[in-house]
Amino acid sequence: MFLKNSWYVVAWARDVADKPISITVLEQSLVIFRDEEGGIGVLENRCPHRHVPLSLGCVAAGGLQCGYHGMVFDRNGQCLAAPSNGSVPPRARVQAYPSVERYGWIWAWMGDPELADDSAIPDFSKLDSPGFRAVGTTNHVLANYKLVTDNLMDLSHVGYVHQSTIGTPEFTEKGKLTSRRTEQGVRVHRIVPDVPSPPTYKMTGVLPEGKNIDRWQIIDFVAPCFVMIQVGGKEAGTGALEDDYDGGLNMWVMNAMTPETENTTHYFWASVRAHALDNEEADALFLNQVAMAFDEDKVMLEAQQHILNSRPETWDLALRSDAGAIESRRVLARLIEAERESAPANG
């Protein structure tokens, strides 16, 4: 079902301030908080005393205080105070999940804590690197996280689902696709020669008016649920078909699909650009246009999940454009199976 020994995005760092927040990840309820020293804690969202969610509590000296009887837990899950007991019971602790604050996101390791290695966190450095500007948010999608990944690995739908934002019919009809395995996962490269600019591209003011463009998409999948996409366009015949993207419109879309349950997903995403870095109007444009496109995806994904709920999930019909999605699923399935086989017999 899920790959447990992995890092997952559980919150935007900007959203974890003076109050705890809760999220369900891999069907486990978590509480995320920032202690008085600024350190991040990710704990099981359950007080061991009377099982009240710790997210109903508050940040206190040393950690997070349960809102029911005042017990305080530090970010390692150790109880520091039990006011109604006088002393701390020896067994008073909460499961803690290794956590890292990086790239503007909070990451949690959901598997064996002994295996947590933050060097395994995928490279989303464009989210907070100089020379780039990122805007993004979170969608809650009533669909399995693998369906969201499929949607990103096969962008042939763009010409039909997203005609009001990033697509034109010619995009799908003229697209040329290659797919290959990489050291970390799967890469899909789509090039689309000599097509009209879609509405969103026109709004940026970067591309020449009234001229067709060559478009590109470079899509990288990293298991279990991360997709980085470089997209853009430049005037047709000026080098994009030879992988020269300078002088055109370049954008990156960063995606982290965190499973909530088997059929629901926390979809963390950001649009990144390398131009108009201090332009608030550009911020609004890129945030709103990508949000509109993803809302269009959400309709399709949730309708898809609704059908799948009543029948086994199968690839009844696969098209050439599905190559990247199919291979990404194979990569993930092998990792999940290997993890299952290596788990203790009583695990």
C-alpha atoms as one frame of an Amber mdcrd trajectory, in Angstrom:
protein
   0.000   0.000   0.000   2.593   2.555   1.165   6.361   2.783   1.299   7.020
   3.464   4.978  10.789   3.913   4.947  10.696   7.240   3.179  10.546  10.962
   3.811   7.184  12.631   3.204   6.222  16.301   3.124   3.833  16.951   6.019
   3.531  20.760   6.135   4.713  24.073   4.782   7.246  25.452   7.254   5.459
  28.819   7.123   2.321  27.179   8.567   4.044  25.823  11.676   4.307  28.785
  14.023   2.939  29.260  17.530   0.221  26.611  17.359   0.366  22.875  16.641
  -1.195  21.575  13.451  -2.456  18.100  12.639  -2.277  15.983   9.508  -2.965
  12.357   8.656  -0.148  10.658   6.739  -0.170   6.999   5.690  -3.342   6.687
   7.789  -1.427   7.848  10.904  -2.574  10.994  12.715   0.378  13.320  13.356
   0.815  16.566  15.246   3.452  19.046  14.075   4.719  21.839  16.275   7.576
  24.273  16.676   8.900  24.464  20.234   9.985  27.661  21.941  13.513  27.216
  20.557  12.215  26.949  17.004  12.813  23.210  16.681  10.291  21.103  14.792
   8.593  18.127  16.400   6.418  15.542  14.650   4.620  13.228  17.058   1.801
  10.741  17.083  -1.292  12.874  17.599  -2.398  11.112  20.763  -1.697  11.705
  24.427  -0.793   8.390  26.113  -2.914   9.301  29.150  -6.492   9.580  27.828
  -5.856   9.485  24.052  -6.853  13.095  23.398  -5.279  14.550  20.211  -2.213
  16.562  21.170  -3.095  18.999  18.397  -5.789  20.313  20.765  -3.024  21.481
  23.092  -0.506  24.307  22.896   3.208  25.007  22.781   4.622  25.280  26.318
   8.008  25.403  28.000   9.982  22.467  26.688   7.539  21.246  24.085   3.870
  20.543  23.456   1.309  20.565  26.259  -1.750  18.331  26.115  -4.905  20.402
  26.363  -6.659  17.878  28.617  -4.466  17.330  31.694  -1.422  19.458  30.923
   1.198  16.787  30.250   4.126  18.208  28.280   6.068  16.294  25.604   9.275
  17.388  23.915   9.926  16.971  20.206  11.461  13.539  20.856   8.195  12.374
  22.411   9.500  12.270  25.983   7.145  13.473  28.707   8.665  16.373  30.650
   5.825  17.157  33.051   2.662  15.540  34.399   1.085  18.196  36.643  -1.693
  16.004  38.036   0.768  13.251  38.948   3.569  15.200  40.592   6.247  13.135
  38.878   6.611  11.909  35.303   5.488   8.273  34.849   8.369   6.202  33.416
   6.288   5.009  30.445   4.933   8.444  29.558   6.100   9.108  26.041   4.711
   9.544  22.534   5.966   8.095  19.272   8.175  10.664  17.568   8.946  10.746
  13.854  12.309  11.997  12.566  11.723  15.378  10.968  13.623  17.921   8.889
  12.825  21.474   7.824  14.105  21.936   4.277  13.130  23.803   1.097  10.301
  25.547   2.937   8.639  22.220   3.777   8.543  20.042   6.885   9.524  16.450
   6.146   8.776  13.411   8.317  10.218   9.897   8.131   7.365   7.426   8.513
   9.318   4.183   8.825  12.081   2.722  10.986  13.743   5.699  12.750  17.106
   3.937  12.592  16.992   4.152   8.794  16.208   7.867   8.590  18.886   9.641
   6.537  18.122  13.191   5.476  20.485  12.893   2.497  17.692  10.814   0.917
  15.371  13.843   0.774  14.855  14.688  -2.915  16.404  17.852  -4.286  13.767
  20.574  -4.291  16.378  23.308  -3.834  14.818  25.612  -6.435  12.061  26.259
  -3.896  14.338  28.455  -1.794  17.501  29.106  -3.819  18.697  32.590  -4.886
  17.703  33.380  -8.443  14.373  31.597  -8.227  10.949  32.560  -6.957   8.454
  29.943  -5.708   4.753  30.239  -4.935   2.621  27.314  -3.907   0.044  25.744
  -1.663  -1.592  22.397  -0.834  -4.531  20.666  -2.482  -6.533  17.963  -0.758
  -7.425  15.412  -3.426  -9.971  12.644  -2.937  -7.893  10.195  -4.934  -4.995
   7.796  -4.422  -1.569   9.419  -4.525  -0.475   7.146  -7.371  -3.236   8.549
  -9.554  -1.902  12.049  -8.931   1.574  10.853  -9.913   0.178   9.218 -13.070
  -1.449  12.521 -13.976   1.889  14.337 -13.761   3.927  11.680 -15.566   1.540
  11.647 -18.528   0.884  15.246 -19.532  -0.805  14.344 -22.809  -4.037  15.420
 -21.088  -2.855  19.049 -21.002  -4.222  19.782 -24.467  -7.725  18.800 -23.392
  -8.145  19.342 -19.646  -6.237  22.644 -19.482  -7.294  24.636 -22.543  -8.156
  27.603 -20.317  -4.663  27.718 -18.795  -1.616  25.787 -20.014  -2.908  23.683
 -22.905  -3.957  23.729 -26.544  -5.144  20.730 -28.582  -1.996  20.946 -30.711
   0.072  20.263 -27.603  -1.208  16.681 -27.389  -1.471  16.042 -31.115   2.092
  17.131 -31.965   3.921  16.001 -28.811   6.977  13.757 -29.175   7.714  11.656
 -26.103  10.684   9.723 -24.723  10.865   7.907 -21.387  13.781   6.305 -19.542
  14.879   5.057 -16.159  17.212   7.239 -14.116  19.334   6.585 -11.058  16.578
   7.964  -8.826  13.474   7.013 -10.774  12.014   7.834 -14.188  12.385  10.731
 -16.646   9.879  11.677 -19.324  10.862  14.231 -21.983   8.168  15.727 -24.194
   8.911  18.197 -26.957   6.129  19.898 -28.915   7.198  21.770 -32.047   5.557
  24.811 -33.590   2.334  25.266 -31.620   0.362  28.307 -30.406   1.122  29.666
 -26.928  -1.495  28.628 -24.353  -3.345  31.301 -22.346  -1.062  31.172 -19.281
   2.085  31.502 -21.376   0.668  34.538 -23.142  -0.137  36.219 -19.803   3.510
  36.137 -18.694   4.573  38.635 -21.377   7.827  36.717 -21.895   7.050  35.215
 -25.304   6.657  37.093 -28.611   3.071  37.909 -29.471   1.389  36.201 -32.399
   4.147  33.655 -32.985   4.130  29.907 -32.509   6.481  28.366 -30.009   8.330
  25.116 -29.440   7.381  23.693 -26.031   9.169  21.315 -23.691   8.485  19.306
 -20.571  11.120  17.423 -18.590   9.430  15.334 -15.903  11.384  13.522 -13.186
   9.802  10.988 -10.820  11.472  10.057  -7.526   9.814   7.345  -5.450   7.560
   7.161  -3.673   5.662  10.341  -4.567   7.787  13.196  -5.877   7.670  14.763
  -9.339   9.773  17.692 -10.569   8.739  19.227 -13.882  10.605  21.752 -16.010
   8.308  23.311 -18.617   8.531  26.182 -21.018   8.512  27.485 -24.532  10.365
  29.784 -26.913   9.804  31.082 -30.423   9.562  28.192 -32.858  12.777  27.373
 -34.681  15.102  29.153 -32.236  16.774  26.125 -30.625  14.334  24.494 -28.236
  14.191  21.350 -30.364  17.940  21.030 -29.761  17.473  21.468 -25.976  18.424
  25.153 -25.972  15.895  26.723 -23.617  17.680  30.035 -23.007  15.762  33.147
 -23.941  12.374  31.533 -23.575   9.844  31.045 -20.800  11.188  28.600 -18.216
   9.156  27.364 -15.272   9.407  24.507 -12.819   6.556  22.798 -11.003   7.518
  20.969  -7.813   5.149  18.291  -6.573   5.008  16.171  -3.410   2.024  13.838
  -3.133   1.711  12.725   0.484  -0.740   9.851   1.008  -3.366  10.608   3.626
  -5.279   7.359   3.227  -5.507   4.776   0.471  -7.886   7.051  -1.432  -6.977
  10.594  -0.348  -3.875  12.711  -0.878  -2.235  15.859   0.476  -0.848  17.429
  -2.688   1.923  19.931  -1.900   2.955  21.910  -4.979   4.850  25.019  -5.991
   5.389  26.942  -9.217   8.946  28.223  -9.620  10.276  30.816 -12.044  13.603
  32.498 -12.731  12.266  35.876 -13.885  10.306  38.744 -12.298  11.603  37.649
  -8.924  10.298  40.615  -6.932   7.066  41.098  -8.845   3.943  40.498  -6.761
   1.753  40.511  -9.864   3.853  37.679 -11.267   3.441  35.829  -7.960  -0.323
  36.095  -8.250  -0.316  35.114 -11.914   1.723  31.948 -11.451  -0.044  30.918
  -8.261  -3.515  31.442  -9.683  -2.880  29.916 -13.093  -1.249  26.753 -11.753
  -3.921  26.497  -9.064  -6.587  26.689 -11.774  -4.879  23.936 -13.745  -4.583
  21.711 -10.698  -8.227  22.311  -9.825  -9.043  21.062 -13.325  -6.906  17.976
 -12.615  -8.665  17.479  -9.284 -12.032  17.097 -11.013 -10.663  14.347 -13.256
  -8.733  12.559 -10.512 -11.645  12.449  -8.095 -13.993  11.230 -10.816 -11.427
   8.570 -11.691 -11.139   7.459  -8.063 -14.930   7.301  -7.746 -15.063   4.785
 -10.597 -12.127   2.785  -9.229 -13.793   2.497  -5.820 -16.350   0.156  -7.354
 -13.947  -2.028  -9.330 -10.370  -3.323  -9.124  -7.772  -0.831 -10.297  -6.341
  -2.063 -13.572  -4.666  -0.631 -16.626  -7.446  -1.748 -18.953  -5.923   0.202
 -21.827  -2.441   1.689 -21.977  -1.360   4.248 -24.550   2.145   5.160 -25.644
   1.969   8.283 -23.483   1.499   6.103 -20.368   5.091   4.837 -20.510   6.430
   7.135 -17.787   3.488   6.537 -15.459   3.676   2.769 -15.855   7.418   2.673
 -15.220   7.037   4.942 -12.170   4.499   2.524 -10.714   6.874  -0.369 -11.335
   9.686   1.423  -9.512   7.424   2.097  -6.525   5.976  -1.426  -6.481   9.464
  -2.958  -6.360  10.438  -0.742  -3.419   7.274  -1.579  -1.483   7.736  -5.303
  -2.132  11.386  -5.179  -1.048  10.403  -3.373   2.142   7.685  -5.921   2.850
  10.056  -8.846   2.326  12.680  -7.348   4.656  10.198  -6.589   7.461  10.290
  -8.789  10.599   7.903 -11.753  10.474   5.807 -10.256  13.286   5.887  -6.739
  11.757
